[in-house]
């Protein structure tokens, strides 16, 4: 049998192609092997999410609260698992992008779904860090490339997203992994409206339109059952936004499906099996 290095009988271009295929085979094997290790880190964070819910706080808000001064060894471990997962998926995306001729085919379906689960679970924690450090407009200014590409590749699968109305959503990960960034940006708008002195009517109206746009965005996700029930926990950043929004707009603002849904408390049954 001829070896890859035997260029006497095999053209150089063929040798190169064989070497690249061998390299890609090794890469896929290594990626799959490490993926199994990453599932352990994901399991820790899934457990963290469930434990947070037991004390009536979403894992996003728990992580945001504990980020600067972790109160337990478990909180510190979660940060380490997050870092490990980010390193792995960043390297996966970088390797895929080095091989444009293979594109997402080298990820295969197993990687697509694992990567999407990682994006929905971990990106909110990166968002928490980003805004704690004074960031804003995360979606356009702070988002890491691995999230952008994993979302793009998953979208290419053309998978039906809308949830069955009979399904319990207790463990649902919000479909838009940038949801909390939208919440934080809308809280920044609230703060500007509450604290800026001498704001012109035009400037105030422009900021108010941003709040309305966010409200419409949230309602669309609620309607499609694409958001986690955790957003409605009493201490969540989203509920903080809602309380502040009511103060600005008042109960007598233009009625909408969203405001009626929230004012009547219908959100309390969101995500429960019917």
C-alpha positions in Angstrom: 0.0 0.0 0.0 1.3 3.4 -0.9 1.9 5.9 1.9 0.8 9.5 1.9 4.4 10.6 1.9 5.2 8.5 -1.2 5.1 11.3 -3.8 6.9 9.2 -6.5 3.6 7.7 -7.6 1.0 10.1 -6.2 0.6 13.6 -7.6 1.3 16.4 -5.1 -2.3 17.8 -5.2 -3.7 14.3 -4.4 -1.2 14.0 -1.5 -2.3 17.4 -0.2 -6.0 16.4 -0.4 -5.3 13.1 1.4 -3.4 14.9 4.2 -6.2 17.4 4.6 -8.8 14.7 4.9 -6.7 12.8 7.4 -6.2 16.1 9.4 -10.0 16.7 9.3 -10.7 13.2 10.5 -8.4 13.6 13.4 -10.0 17.0 14.2 -13.5 15.5 14.1 -12.5 12.7 16.4 -10.9 15.2 18.9 -13.9 17.5 18.7 -16.3 14.6 19.4 -14.1 13.4 22.3 -14.0 16.8 23.9 -17.7 17.3 23.3 -18.4 14.5 25.8 -16.3 16.3 28.4 -18.3 19.5 27.7 -21.5 17.7 28.5 -20.4 17.4 32.1 -19.9 21.2 32.3 -23.3 21.7 30.7 -24.8 19.3 33.3 -23.4 21.4 36.1 -25.0 24.6 34.7 -28.3 22.9 34.1 -28.3 21.9 37.7 -27.4 25.4 38.7 -30.4 26.7 36.7 -32.7 24.3 38.5 -31.3 25.1 42.0 -31.8 28.8 41.3 -35.4 28.3 40.4 -36.0 26.6 43.7 -35.3 29.9 45.5 -37.4 31.9 43.1 -34.6 33.5 41.1 -33.6 32.8 37.5 -30.1 31.6 36.8 -29.4 34.8 34.8 -30.2 37.1 37.7 -28.4 34.8 40.2 -25.3 34.8 38.1 -25.4 38.6 37.7 -25.8 39.0 41.4 -23.0 36.7 42.4 -20.6 37.5 39.6 -18.5 40.1 41.5 -18.6 38.4 44.9 -19.5 34.7 44.6 -21.1 33.6 47.9 -20.3 29.9 47.5 -17.9 27.5 46.0 -20.6 26.3 43.7 -20.9 29.8 42.2 -17.2 29.9 41.5 -17.3 26.4 39.9 -20.1 27.7 37.6 -17.9 30.5 36.4 -15.1 28.1 35.7 -17.4 25.7 33.8 -18.6 28.7 31.7 -15.1 29.6 30.8 -14.3 26.1 29.8 -17.4 25.8 27.6 -16.6 29.2 25.9 -13.0 28.1 25.1 -14.2 24.8 23.6 -17.0 26.3 21.4 -14.8 29.2 20.3 -12.2 26.7 19.1 -14.8 24.6 17.4 -16.1 27.6 15.4 -12.6 28.7 14.6 -11.7 25.3 13.2 -14.9 25.1 11.2 -14.2 28.5 9.6 -10.8 27.4 8.6 -12.4 24.8 6.3 -14.9 26.8 4.3 -15.3 23.9 1.8 -16.6 21.7 4.6 -18.6 24.5 6.3 -21.0 23.2 8.9 -21.0 19.7 7.5 -18.0 18.8 9.7 -20.1 19.7 12.7 -22.8 17.3 11.8 -26.2 17.3 13.4 -24.8 16.3 16.8 -22.7 19.4 17.0 -25.4 21.7 15.7 -27.8 20.8 18.5 -25.1 20.7 21.2 -23.8 24.1 20.1 -27.3 25.6 20.0 -28.0 24.3 23.5 -24.7 25.8 24.7 -25.6 29.2 23.1 -28.9 29.4 24.8 -27.6 28.3 28.1 -24.3 30.2 28.4 -24.7 33.4 26.3 -27.0 34.9 29.0 -24.2 34.5 31.5 -21.8 36.4 29.2 -24.5 39.0 28.8 -24.7 39.4 32.6 -20.9 40.0 32.8 -21.0 42.4 29.8 -23.6 44.7 31.4 -22.0 44.5 34.9 -18.9 45.9 33.3 -20.8 48.9 31.9 -21.5 47.6 28.4 -24.5 48.4 26.2 -26.0 47.3 22.9 -24.5 43.8 23.3 -26.1 42.3 20.2 -24.2 44.7 17.9 -21.2 45.7 20.0 -20.3 42.9 22.4 -21.4 39.5 21.1 -18.7 36.8 20.6 -18.4 35.3 17.1 -19.0 31.7 18.2 -22.6 32.7 19.2 -23.2 34.5 15.9 -22.1 31.5 13.9 -23.7 28.8 16.0 -27.0 30.7 15.7 -26.6 31.0 12.0 -25.8 27.4 11.5 -28.7 26.2 13.6 -31.0 28.5 11.6 -29.9 26.8 8.4 -31.4 23.6 9.7 -34.9 25.0 9.2 -36.2 23.5 12.4 -39.7 24.4 13.5 -39.4 26.6 16.6 -42.9 27.2 17.9 -43.8 25.2 21.0 -46.8 23.0 21.4 -49.5 24.6 23.6 -49.8 21.5 25.7 -46.1 21.3 26.6 -44.8 22.4 30.0 -42.0 24.9 29.5 -40.4 24.8 33.0 -37.0 23.7 31.6 -37.2 25.8 28.4 -34.1 27.8 27.4 -35.2 31.1 25.8 -34.9 30.8 22.1 -33.3 34.2 21.6 -30.1 33.9 23.6 -29.7 37.7 23.4 -33.0 38.2 25.3 -31.4 39.4 28.4 -29.3 41.9 26.5 -32.6 43.4 25.2 -33.9 43.6 28.7 -30.7 45.3 29.9 -30.8 47.8 27.1 -34.4 48.6 27.8 -33.5 49.1 31.5 -30.9 51.6 30.4 -33.6 53.5 28.4 -35.8 53.5 31.5 -32.9 55.0 33.5 -32.3 57.7 30.9 -36.0 58.7 30.9 -36.0 58.8 34.7 -32.7 60.7 35.3 -32.0 62.9 32.3 -32.8 66.6 33.1 -34.0 68.9 30.4 -34.6 66.2 27.8 -36.3 67.5 24.6 -39.7 66.1 23.7 -38.2 64.6 20.6 -35.5 62.8 22.5 -38.0 61.5 25.1 -40.3 60.3 22.3 -37.4 58.5 20.6 -36.6 56.7 23.9 -40.2 55.8 24.5 -40.4 54.3 21.0 -37.5 52.0 22.0 -39.6 50.8 25.0 -42.6 50.1 22.8 -40.4 48.2 20.4 -39.0 46.1 23.2 -42.5 45.4 24.5 -43.6 44.2 21.1 -40.5 42.0 20.9 -41.3 40.4 24.2 -45.0 39.8 23.4 -44.0 38.1 20.1 -41.8 35.7 22.1 -44.5 35.1 24.7 -47.1 34.4 22.0 -44.9 31.9 20.3 -43.9 30.3 23.7 -40.2 30.9 23.0 -39.2 32.5 26.3 -38.4 30.8 29.6 -41.0 31.1 32.4 -38.1 32.3 34.6 -38.5 35.9 33.2 -41.7 36.2 35.2 -40.1 35.4 38.6 -40.7 38.3 40.9 -37.0 39.3 41.3 -36.1 39.0 37.7 -34.6 41.8 35.7 -37.5 41.6 33.3 -40.1 42.1 36.1 -38.0 45.0 37.3 -38.3 46.5 33.8 -42.1 45.9 33.7 -42.6 47.7 37.0 -40.6 50.7 35.8 -42.3 50.6 32.4 -45.7 50.9 34.1 -44.5 54.0 36.1 -43.5 55.7 32.8 -46.4 54.7 30.7 -49.1 54.4 33.4 -52.1 52.1 33.5 -54.0 54.3 31.1 -51.5 54.0 28.3 -52.6 52.7 24.9 -53.9 49.2 25.6 -52.1 46.2 24.0 -52.2 42.4 24.2 -48.9 42.6 26.2 -50.0 45.1 28.8 -53.3 43.4 29.3 -51.5 40.1 29.7 -49.2 41.5 32.4 -51.8 43.7 34.2 -54.2 40.8 34.5 -51.6 38.4 35.9 -52.0 35.9 33.0 -48.2 35.6 32.9 -48.4 33.6 36.1 -49.7 30.6 34.2 -47.3 31.0 31.3 -45.5 27.8 30.3 -47.7 25.5 32.3 -49.2 22.5 30.6 -52.7 23.0 29.5 
